[in-house]
Amino acid sequence: MNARASGTPLIGVLALQGDFAEHVAVLKRLGARTAEVRLPEQLEGLDGLIIPGGESTTIARLMLRWELLEPVRRRAGEGMAVWGTCAGAILLAGRTADLDREGLRLMDIAVERNAFGRQVDSFEASLDVPALGPAPYPAVFIRAPKFTHVGPRAEALARLADGTVVAARQERLLATAFHPELTEDTRFHAYFLAMTNAERAPATADAS
């Protein structure tokens, strides 16, 4: 019995660089089936794909090298859910002024890389995320991007106290500036799993 038939989603985690193992561990805690993705053919059959935090330029370069950009865009257009955390959010953005390589350009958002400073400027914040319920969400920011624009096709899910958007959704696409895999709170991963089963139109594959 396949993952979709059994009701258990099959979630791929891009495993080229970054903290992919942490995402896999959380997904397994939630009962999802997981697959590490390094090659285009490994995208087939996935209900969702997570692009983890790491070095956005390195991940972009490796996606180009292994010819993953177009296959991910195609699968997203077919309805596969995609979630980018930190560096992954940068790659999902339709506009990233300071990324020196091509990204996926899937979401109607613009981001600024390393907007909160260097590694030593990492911080935690309690976020109000209505989509996750009333309890504050403990978000970990490490060399995090800032969402400088959220277009009409996307919606803001969470903001810092100063109004800065740090999480957004567009149909089956999700972007978070922080690292949900580094907390004990599994609500964002559960939210993404629910997105893979949502009865929504296929995601738009180009926000440029």
C-alpha positions as a printed Julia matrix, in Angstrom:
208×3 Matrix{Float64}:
  0.0    0.0     0.0
  1.46   3.37   -0.96
  1.71   6.38    1.33
 -1.24   8.24   -0.17
 -3.5    5.2    -0.15
 -2.69   4.48    3.48
 -3.33   8.07    4.55
  0.29   8.43    5.68
  2.05  11.18    3.69
  5.46  10.6     2.15
  7.61  13.67    2.79
 10.94  14.27    1.12
 13.64  16.38    2.73
 16.23  17.92    0.43
 19.46  16.4     1.71
 22.14  18.3    -0.19
 23.33  20.48    2.7
 22.0   21.89    5.96
 19.97  20.46    8.83
 17.9   17.94    6.91
 18.38  15.18    9.51
 16.59  17.26   12.16
 13.54  17.62    9.9
 13.49  13.9     9.22
 13.53  13.19   12.96
 10.54  15.47   13.64
  8.55  14.02   10.75
  9.12  10.5    12.01
  7.92  11.55   15.48
  4.69  12.65   13.81
  4.28   9.34   12.0
  5.09  10.53    8.48
  7.05   8.46    6.02
 10.24  10.23    4.94
 12.76  10.15    2.11
 16.03  12.01    1.68
 16.11  13.72   -1.72
 19.31  14.3    -3.67
 18.33  13.44   -7.25
 15.38  14.5    -9.46
 13.9   11.01   -9.69
 13.56  10.93   -5.9
 10.88  13.63   -6.11
  8.38  11.3    -7.74
  5.63  10.04   -5.47
  6.25  12.63   -2.74
  3.32  14.35   -1.07
  5.57  17.13    0.2
  9.16  18.39    0.14
 11.05  20.31    2.83
 14.0   22.48    1.85
 15.97  22.91    5.08
 18.07  25.66    6.56
 21.75  25.84    5.69
 23.72  27.97    3.25
 21.31  29.26    0.61
 24.02  29.86   -2.0
 25.42  26.36   -1.49
 22.01  24.7    -1.69
 21.16  26.73   -4.82
 24.47  25.73   -6.44
 23.92  22.05   -5.64
 20.35  22.14   -6.92
 21.65  23.53  -10.19
 24.43  20.93  -10.36
 22.05  18.02   -9.78
 19.37  19.52  -12.07
 16.74  19.74   -9.33
 15.31  23.21   -9.92
 12.99  22.44  -12.81
 11.82  19.08  -11.4
 10.91  20.74   -8.08
  9.04  23.5    -9.94
  7.21  20.89  -12.0
  6.2   18.81   -8.98
  5.07  21.95   -7.12
  2.93  22.85  -10.12
  1.4   19.37   -9.94
  0.38  19.98   -6.33
  3.3   18.71   -4.24
  3.52  20.77   -1.07
  6.87  22.54   -0.53
  8.16  24.09    2.7
 11.33  26.15    2.92
 12.87  26.93    6.31
 15.43  29.75    6.58
 17.7   29.08    3.56
 14.85  27.09    2.04
 12.58  30.14    2.32
 15.18  32.16    0.42
 15.11  29.6    -2.4
 11.3   29.62   -2.53
 11.06  33.41   -2.79
 10.11  35.02   -6.06
 12.61  37.8    -5.38
 15.88  37.65   -3.47
 18.07  40.6    -4.37
 21.32  39.25   -2.94
 21.19  35.57   -3.99
 23.85  35.18   -6.68
 22.33  32.02   -8.16
 18.95  31.04   -9.5
 16.39  29.95   -6.93
 13.02  28.26   -7.33
 11.01  31.53   -7.57
  7.82  29.76   -6.52
  6.32  32.15   -3.94
  4.98  35.67   -4.24
  7.33  36.97   -1.56
 10.6   38.91   -1.48
 13.3   38.18    1.08
 16.53  39.71    2.33
 19.25  37.24    3.27
 20.97  37.39    6.7
 18.73  40.33    7.58
 19.13  39.88   11.34
 22.92  39.65   11.4
 25.53  36.94   11.76
 25.5   33.64   13.66
 26.31  35.44   16.92
 23.14  37.49   16.47
 20.9   34.43   16.6
 17.84  34.79   18.82
 14.57  33.2    19.88
 11.13  34.78   19.8
  7.62  33.78   20.87
  5.37  34.19   17.85
  1.63  34.57   17.58
  0.67  32.1    14.82
 -3.14  31.91   14.62
 -2.98  28.99   12.18
 -1.31  26.9    14.9
 -3.67  27.78   17.73
 -3.57  30.22   20.65
 -0.31  29.12   22.29
  2.79  31.16   21.29
  5.24  29.4    18.99
  8.94  29.31   20.09
 10.88  30.31   16.97
 14.66  29.98   16.61
 16.32  32.48   14.25
 19.85  31.74   12.98
 21.26  34.05   10.3
 17.64  34.4     9.32
 16.16  36.1     6.27
 13.54  38.83    6.49
 10.4   38.79    4.35
 10.41  42.3     2.88
  7.27  41.85    0.76
  4.3   39.48    0.73
  2.39  39.71   -2.52
 -1.35  39.21   -3.05
 -1.01  35.5    -3.86
  0.6   34.78   -0.48
 -0.52  35.4     3.1
  1.49  36.26    6.2
  1.23  33.65    8.95
  3.49  35.17   11.62
  5.21  38.44   12.43
  7.75  39.68   14.93
  6.7   42.33   17.43
  7.9   45.06   15.06
  5.65  43.78   12.27
  8.33  41.96   10.26
  6.82  38.96    8.48
  8.67  35.73    9.27
  6.28  33.07    7.94
  4.04  32.97    4.88
  1.87  30.57    2.92
  0.76  30.41   -0.71
 -1.61  27.52   -1.42
  0.6   24.43   -0.87
  3.78  26.48   -0.42
  5.09  27.42    3.03
  8.07  29.57    4.02
  9.46  30.23    7.49
 12.44  32.45    8.3
 13.18  30.41   11.42
 14.03  26.78   12.25
 11.04  24.75   13.53
 13.15  21.59   13.48
 15.29  22.97   16.33
 12.47  23.17   18.87
 10.38  20.56   20.68
  7.21  22.15   19.3
  6.04  20.05   16.34
  3.08  22.21   15.32
  4.62  23.67   12.17
  5.58  20.21   10.92
  2.05  18.98   11.69
  0.67  22.02    9.84
  2.78  21.14    6.8
  1.63  17.52    6.9
 -1.97  18.77    6.89
 -1.14  20.92    3.86
 -0.16  17.84    1.87
 -3.73  16.56    2.19
 -5.51  19.89    1.71
 -8.01  20.08   -1.1
 -6.49  23.08   -2.83
 -5.6   24.06   -6.35
 -2.07  23.21   -7.53
  0.54  25.76   -6.52
  1.57  28.4    -9.03
  5.05  27.51  -10.25
  6.49  30.96  -10.94
  6.24  34.12   -8.85
  8.78  36.15  -10.8
